[in-house]
Amino acid sequence: MLDQELQAIKERNRRVELDKAWETSWTRGISISVLTYIVALIWLIMIHEPKAELKALVPVAGFVLSTLSLPALKKLWIKKMKN
């Protein structure tokens, strides 16, 4: 019984570690960026926006900038919460 509980905890911890790794992975960031670009591009084309290919980069740039700034903000937040 104790072995089963320990194994269940180890499996849960492994899932949590993988979820955390996914959240900070380049694969996730690139995937979100590409999908955001495609959706924005389709919308801009549908509404006949000139230079749609260029304008679709705006939400992607916002996403990339936000993800680059979040680690720094997280460190500041953690430091503040510890004090």
N, C-alpha and C positions, 0 to 999 in steps of 0.2 A: 504494500500500500504506500509506504513512504517513498519507495523507488518510483512508483507511478506518478506521485505528486511532484517529485523532483524532476522527472522527465518532462512532465507537463509544463513546469516552470521554465525549464531550459528551452523547450519548443516555443513558448510564448516570448521569452527574451530574444530568441533568434528572429522571430517575426517582427518584433518591435525594432530590433537593430536593422533589419532589412528595410522596413518602412522608413526609418530615419535616414538611411543611406540613400534611398530613392528620392526623398524630399530634397536632398542637397546635391543630387547627381547632375553632371553635365548632360546626361541623356535626357533627363526630365526637362531641364531648362531649354535645351535645343528643341525638343519635341513641342513644348508649349510655344516657343518662338515661331517655329515653322507653322504650326496650326493657327496661331494668331494671325500670322501674315496671310495665310491662305483665306481665312474667313474675312479679314479686312479687305483683301484684294477682291474677292468675289462681291462683297457688298459695294465697294467703290465702283466696280465695273457695272453692277446692276443699276446704280444710280447715275451712270454715265459721268463719273467724276474724271476730269482730265488728270493726267499723270498718276493714275491709280497705283501703278507699280511702286512709285516713289512714296506716295502718301500712305500706303499700307505699311510702310516701315515705322511710322510714328507710334502705333501701339506696341510694336515689338521693341522699339527703343525704350519706351516707358517701362515695359516689363523687365528688360535687361538691366536698366539703371536701378530699378527697385530691388532686384535680386542682388545686385552688387553692393547696394548700401545696407541691406538687411543684416549681414553678419556684423558690421560695425555697430549698428543700432542695437543688435542683440547683446553685444559685449557691454555697451553702456548700460543697457537695461539691467543686465545681470549684476553688474557692479553696483548700481543704485539699489537693487533689491537686497543685496548682501549687507548694505550699511544700514 
